[in-house]
Amino acid sequence: MKVKVRLFATYREKVGRGELEMEVEEGATIGALAQRLEKDFTQLRLRPLIAALNSQYVEPDALLREGDEVAFLPPMSGG
């Protein structure tokens, strides 16, 4: 099944683009998708894992479905 992946800020810079379409297995989770991205793009480290699934923040064990949009966001700092 296909999902859309959106990457922001430093993640986008490390991968070289902000959007990807990825094929994942039925029953895949956000955490499994993050691991696959880190394997495919060795310069990318998605830790701590901050992800949104269809615009809702989720935990790494959230299940993916066909057509989902997953956003990975780097930790924010500020003052």
C-alpha positions in Angstrom: 0.0 0.0 0.0 1.2 3.5 -0.6 1.6 6.4 1.9 2.7 9.9 1.4 5.6 11.1 3.6 6.2 14.7 4.4 9.6 15.8 5.9 10.2 19.2 7.4 13.1 21.5 8.2 16.4 19.6 8.7 14.8 16.3 7.7 13.9 17.8 4.3 17.4 19.2 3.9 19.0 15.8 4.7 16.8 13.9 2.2 16.8 16.6 -0.5 13.1 16.9 -0.8 10.0 17.4 1.4 7.7 14.8 0.0 8.0 11.1 -0.8 5.6 8.4 -1.8 6.5 5.1 -0.2 5.2 1.5 -0.5 4.7 -0.1 2.9 3.4 -3.5 3.9 -0.1 -4.1 5.3 0.1 -3.6 9.1 3.1 -1.3 9.0 3.5 1.3 11.8 4.8 4.8 12.0 7.9 3.4 13.8 8.5 0.8 11.1 8.2 3.5 8.5 10.7 5.7 10.4 13.2 2.8 10.6 12.9 2.2 6.8 13.5 5.9 6.1 16.6 5.9 8.2 17.8 2.8 6.4 17.1 4.3 2.9 18.6 7.7 3.8 21.5 6.9 6.1 22.1 10.6 6.9 18.6 10.8 8.4 17.9 10.2 12.1 14.3 10.6 13.2 14.9 10.6 16.9 13.2 11.7 19.0 10.3 10.5 16.8 7.7 13.2 16.4 5.1 12.2 13.8 1.7 13.2 12.6 -0.7 10.8 10.8 -3.3 12.7 8.7 -2.6 15.9 10.7 -2.9 14.2 14.2 0.1 13.6 16.4 0.5 9.8 17.0 2.7 7.3 18.8 5.2 5.1 16.9 2.8 2.1 17.1 0.1 3.8 15.1 -1.0 1.7 12.1 -0.8 2.9 8.6 -3.5 2.5 5.9 -3.5 3.0 2.2 -3.4 6.7 1.2 -2.3 8.0 4.7 -0.2 11.1 5.0 2.6 10.9 7.5 4.6 13.9 8.6 7.9 13.7 10.4 8.9 16.8 12.4 12.2 17.5 14.0 12.3 18.6 17.6 11.8 22.3 18.0 13.9 24.5 20.2 13.5 28.1 21.1 13.8 30.6 23.8 
